[in-house]
C-alpha cells in the first residue's frame, strides 16, 4: 500500500512539475499577462481541471518554488518547534532553506522573482499566510524563551526578517550575470550573505 501511495505521490509531483515548467516557458515567451490557463494546459498536455487541482489560479504558479519548501517545513513543524536550538537559529535555517530553492535554478529564480516584483511583489495570499503562521510561532517562541525582545511586536519582527530575505534575494538575482565597473564584483553567495544580514538584524531584537 505504501509503495502504491509513493508511486501516486511521485506521479502527482511529476504532473505539478510539468505544469509549472510549461507555464514558465510560456511566460518567458509571451509574457505573464498574455499567457492563459488554456495555453498552459495545452503545452503541459493536461486537462483544465487537472491544472486547478495543482494551482488554483495562474498567479499561484509563481509561488511554486516557495510552496515546495514550505510544505516540507510544515510537515516538520512540530519537530522544528521542539528542537532545543535557539529560535533565532531556527529562523535563519527557515529563510536559508527557502532561498535554496532559488539557488538550484538561478535562471528560473531570476524570472520568477522579477515577475513577482513587477506585480507589486504580492505573494500568493494563502501561501503567504502559511509562511507567516510558521514564522510567527518561532518568533513567539524566541520571545517566550527570552531569545528575542518581548517588547517588540512579533509581526514587526517577522516583517523585518522577511523584508531582508526578499531584498537579499532580489539583489542576488539582479547581480548574477552583471559586470560592474572598476573591477568591482558585487556578486555574492546567497545563503551566507542572507544569514549574515539576518543575524545583524536579529541582534537588534535580541534581549
Secondary structure, 3 states (H helix, E strand, C coil): CHHHHHHHHHHHHHHHHHHHHHHHHHHHHHCCCCCCHHHHHHHHCCCHHHHHHHCCCHHHHHHHHHHHHHHHHHHCHHHHHHCCCCHHHHHHHHHHHHHHHHHCCHHHHHHHHHHHHHCCCCCCHHHHHHHHHHHHHHHHHHHHCCCCCCCCCHHHHHHHHHHHHHHHHHHHHHHCCCCCHHHCCCCCCHHHHHHHHHHHHHHCCCC
